[in-house]
Amino acid sequence: MINRKICVATAILAALTVPGCTDSPAAEQARPEVATLQSKPATTTPSAAADDQRPLIRADTSQEEVNKMLNAYNLCLRDQGVPGQDVGRGYWKPTEQAEGGKHRAAFAACHVKNPELAVDRLKRHDYAEYADRFRAYVACVKAAGVEVTPRGDGPFVDYRKEGDAFSRDVWKIEEKCEEQARFE
């Protein structure tokens, strides 16, 4: 049964591709455009499906786990020929020159190993939910007395003060506000 279906499909495909069976150029121009099965040219931009397979850095991901994710991505780039440097303990990091267009295909090939922050994934999948959470986070930080300005549509903010005591307090405030906004 399967072989018969394959033969029929092959015969139909062959009949459609036989030279001389197409309309004249004038008739072809007069025909309205319809959807075709032609494929688009290959691109080096990652698809949304590939983005969803990337390792996810959640709020509860340890620094050790993040380092392992980054190392796997960097080793992939190395294996694809992107120049870099050893930074000890088996880690390899691409150099600045690696960002040039010369290695675009390598970066695309390794994209699925490039870790993504959970907040960035939320931003891609449900922008309205992301925006609500970001506004809640900014409001929480401001309510705690930290002067911040949202940077674009987030997830980053700019601070108006700096200093050691300020930094210690801000980390605690940010952590509390991230939990409240469920920004993970």
N, C-alpha and C positions, 0 to 999 in steps of 0.2 A: 504494500500500500504506500509506504513512504517513498520507495523508488519510483512508483508511478507518479506521485505528486511532484517529485523532483524533475522527472522527464517532462511533464506537462509544463511546469514553470520554466524549464530550460527552453522548450519549444516556443512558448509565448515570448520569452525574452529574445530569442533568436529572430523571430518574425518581426519584432519591433526594431531590431537593430540592423536588418538587411539593408545594404546600400541601394539606393534607387527607389525605395518605398516611401520616401518623404515627399512632402508637398514642394512645389516650386518656391523659389525665394519670395515671389510676390504673394503667393497664397499664405506662406508662413508669416509674412509681415501683417497680413490682414487678420490673422487668427488672434483672438483675445488671449491675454496671458492667463495661465492657470498654474496651480501649484505643481511642482515637479519633485522628483526624488533626487535631484542633483545635490551633491554634498558641497558644503561651504569649504573654502580653502582652510587648511590646517592653520591654527593660530598657536601662539606660545602663551596666551593668557589662560590661566587656570579657570576651570568651570566652577560653578557654584557647588556641584556635587563633589568636586575635588576639595574645595574649601571645607566642606562638612566632614571630610575624612581626616583632616589635619588634627594633630594632637591638641587637646584642649587644656589650657592653663586656667584652672578654677582658683577661687580664693583660697581653697584649702590645699592646693598643690604645694608640696614642699620645694624648697630651693634646690634640693638634690634632684628631684624629679624634673624640674624645669631645666637644670643643667644637662640631664640625660637627653631630654627632648632636643635641646639646642645642639648638643654634640652629634646626635643622629643626623640632624639637618646639615650641620657643617661638614660632617664626613661624607654625606651624599654629594655636596657641592665639590668637595675635594676629589671624589671619585669621578665626577663629571668634568674635571680639568680646571676648575676655578682656582686661581692662585690663592694661597693663604699661608698661615704660619702655625707652627706648633706652639701651644701655650702651656705645655706640661701636662702630666698625668693623663696622656692620651687624648687631650682635647686639641682640636684644630679649628682655627677661625679664619674666615675669608678676609683678605686684605681689602683696603679701600678701592684699589683698582679693579677688584672683582665686580663692582657694581656697574661697570660699563656695559654697553649694549652687546659687546663681544660675547658675553656669557649668558645672554638672555635665555637661550634654549636650556642651559644647565639649570638656571634658576627655576624655569618652568618645570623641568623634569623632577626637581627636588621639592617643589612647592607643597606636595602632599605631606612632606615631613616637617615643614615649617610650622612650629607651634603657634596657636592662635589664642588670644585672651578670650575668656568667656564673654566678657562685655562686648567685644568686637563681633562675636558670633551672634549675640542677641541683637546688636545693632543691625546686622545684615538680615536676620530672620524676622524680627518684629520691631520695626523702628518705633512705632507708637509706644510699645511697652518699654523699650530702651529709653526713650525720651522722658517718659513719666518717672522712671527710676533715677535718671540723671538729675532731673529737676528736684526730686526728693533728696538726693545726695547733696546737691549744692545747698538747698534750704537747710539741711541738717548741719552742714559745716558752718554756714553763716550764723545759724542760731547758736552755735557754740562759741561765737565771737571771732571766728577766723574770717578775715576779709579776703574773699576770693572773687574771681571773675571767670565764668566759664570760657574755655577756649573753643571757639566754634560751636559745634554741636556735641562736643565732648569726645571721650570721657575724661578729658584733662581740664584742669583749672589752673589759673595763674594766681599766685599769692602776692599780697601787697607788703608783707613784712618778711624779714628773715632773721636768722640768729639761732644759736644753739638751743636756748630754752624754747623758743618758738617751734623749732623742728621737733623736739621731743614731744611737746604737747600736740602738735598737729598730727603726728603719726597715730597717736591714740584716738584723736577725734576722727580722723579719716577712717580708721578701722571700725570704730563704732558706727559711723554713718554708712559705710559700705554694708555692714551687716543689716542696718535698718532698711536700707534701700534694696537689700538682697541683690547687690551688685556683684555677682560672682560668676 
